[in-house]
Amino acid sequence: MKSVVITAGLCLVFFFVWERVDIVRLGYHIERLKAQKVLLERERDQLQVKFSALTAPERIAKVATDKLGMVPPQQGQVLIVHPQQAPPPSLEQVRIARTISTGKGER
Amino acid sequence: MGPSRGRRYSLLVLMLAGFGIILFRLVTLQVLQAAELTARADRQHQKSVTLEGARGTVIDRHGKVLAMNVEVPSIFGVPTSLDNPANAARFLSPVLHIRREEIEKKLRQEKHFVWLARKIEPEQGHRLEQLSIDGIGMVMEGRRFYPKGPLLAHVLGFVGMDGIGLEGLERRYETQLHGEKRMTILQRDALGRTVFPKGLREQVPAAGHALTLTIDEVIQYIAEKELEQAVDHSRAKSGTIIVLEPQSGAILAMAVSPRFDPNAVAALTADRWRNRALTDTYEPGSTMKVVVAAAALEERVMMPGSMLFGENGRMTVASTTIHDHEKLGWMTFAEMIQKSSNIGAAKTGMLLGESRLYRYLQAFGFGQRTDVDLPGEVAGLLKSPREWGRRSLASISMGQEVGVTPLQMVSAVAAIANDGVLMKPYVVSGMRDQKGQLVKETFPHVKRRVVSPVTARTLTTILEGVVTSGTGTKAAIPGFRVAGKTGTAQKVDPRTGAYSSALSVGSFVGFVPADSPRLAMIVVIDEPQGEAWGGVVAAPVFRRVGEQVLTYLGVSRDDQVKIAMVAPQ
C-alpha cells in the first residue's frame, strides 16, 4: 500500500514537472509561429504594394503603348454591349444565328 | 554530562546559528529587500514595449489600394558600444547610400542611441543583417506607401516620418486612420527570448480604419493624364479637373497639375502639394453665367426666347465700359448664354437685382465651403450687397468680383444636372475596421433645392446649345449630348493690382449625357500661354476626358446601334 502511494505521488510530481516543461516548450513554439506570422504578413504587405504599383493604370498604359504597340480606341471603335437588355431570342432567331455562325444552312 | 553531550550541544548551537543566519538572510531578502529585488528581477525578465496597430489602408471605389503601410527596417547605432566607428561606417555607407563621413560623425557622438537611417528598403535591411555589425541595430517601423505614385496625390496627402498625416485625407482622417497604441509587457528568458508573454489572449493593438473612397482610379488616371497634356501644351501654370456624380455628389476624380509623388515629398514645398481644387479661388468669368441664367429663368425674369440687345459689343456701366468678344445686336436669352455675351449677362443681372442675385449665388453655394471631407477648403469670396459698388451687379453677373473654387463651381453646375438639387460633394464613402466590418458609411447628402426641375431642364437645353453652336463646340463628344459653359477670366496682376491682359484662367464646366447625366466635370487651366479662351484650352480637355470616361463606364452613345449578346440556348 505504501509503495503504491509513493509511486502515485512520484507520478503526480513527474506529471506536474512535465506539464510545466511542456507549457514552456509550447510557449516558445507559439512565439516562433508568431514571429513567422509577422514575417509572412510583412511579405504579404510588400507583395500587395508591389501588385498595386504594377497594376497602376499609368504603368499599364505605358506598357500597352510603349512595349506592346497598342493605341487607345478611336471614336466609334468601342461598342457597348448590354447582355441584360436583350429579350430572350425566339427559336427562329436562334436558328438563324446558328446558321450564320456555322456557315451551313439547316437541311 | 559527558564529553559526548557537550559535543551534541555544540552541534546544536552551530546548527541553530546556521539556521539563524539563513533565517536572517531569508527575512532580509523576502521582507526587507523584497520590493527592490522584485523590481530588479522584473527589469531583467520583463521588457515593456509600445505596440502600434498598422495605419489604415486607403482604397478606391473598386478596392484598388491607393495607400497602405508596410513594415520596413530602420537602422540605429549604439555609439557607446562601438569599438571602431570608422570601420562600421565603411561597411554601412554603401548599403545605406549615405556618405561614410556622415555616418562616422553620428557614431562618434557620446550617445547611447542614434538613428542612422529610418524606413529603408527591405533589401537594404537584409544586407545589413548579413553584415551583422556590433553596435548597429535594426527595428521595424511602419512606412506609408503610395503604390500608384503621383496618382491622386493631392487628395491622399501624405504622412510625416513619425507616421502622422500631414496633408490631404491622411490629415483629415488622422484619428480614424492611425492604429491603436498599446503598452505591453513581455517576459524574457535568460537568453533574451520572449517567453509566452500574456498567454494566448495577448491583446494585439487594433489597426486603423480603412477608408474607401468614391474615387475611381481609372477615371482619376484619365483626368490626370489629359490635364498634364493640356497644361504642358498650353504652357500653363497649373490646372484642375474635378469629375463627380451629379446625383450623389460623389467625387470620381480630382486631378491637379503639377503633380507630385507622395512617396518623396521631402524636397517639395506646400505650393506643390496644395490641393488647388479647393484651396485656390479664381474669378470664374463666364461660367458664372450659368448661375445668373438659372436665377433669371427661375424668377421668370427671362425666358429662353426673351430678346436682349447686345449694344454692338460695348456698354457703359458706372463710368466703365463692358465689352463683348464680338459685336452682338439683338439676340435671344438662350443665344446670349451660348455666345457668352457679357453685356447680356450684365443686363440680366440688373433685371434680377442685387438681393435676388445674391440670394441665388448663396443658394448655389458660393461664398461658403462645400464641406467636402478634405482639409484646407476655402469659402471663396462673395461680398454682401452692402459692399457692392455701382458696377458690382454687372461684374458679378459676368463672373468678376467674385472668387470661387473649382469645387464650388462644379457643384453648382452639378445641381443643374441633378434637376436643381445641390448635393454635398464627398470623397470618403465608407470606413471599415481591421475585420472588414463597416464602421461608417457616407450617404449622399442633399444640401437644398436651388431651382425647380423645369428651370434645370430649360437651362440644360440652353447649355447644350453652348456646345452645339456656341463658344464650347470643342467640348462636344460625338454620340452624346453635352451641356456646359466656357469661361475665360482675366487675372489680377499682383504687381499692378489691375486686370492683366496676359494672365487669365480658361475653364469649361458641364455635364454629360445632358438628358441623363452621369458626369459633371470642370476643367480649369490657370495662366495658359497663347490662346487662353476656355473654349480653346479647357473645352477640348472636357471632351477627351468625357469620351474616355463614358466609354469606361459603359455608357452607350445615342447614335450607337444597340447590340446585345444573346446567350446560347
Interface residues (C-beta under 8 A of the other chain):
Chain A: I23 V24 L26 G27 Y28 I30 E31 R42 D45 Q46 Q48 V49 K50 F51 S52 A53 T55 A56 P57 E58 A61 P72 P73 Q75 G76 V78 L79 I80 V81 H82 P83 Q85 A86 P89 Q93 V94 A97
Chain B: K64 V65 L66 M68 N69 V70 E71 P122 M140 F145 P147 K148 G149 L151 R193 T194 V195 F196 L200 E217 V218 Y221 K225 P478 G479 E547 Q548 T551 G554 V555 S556 R557 Q560 K562 I563 A564 M565 V566 A567 P568 Q569
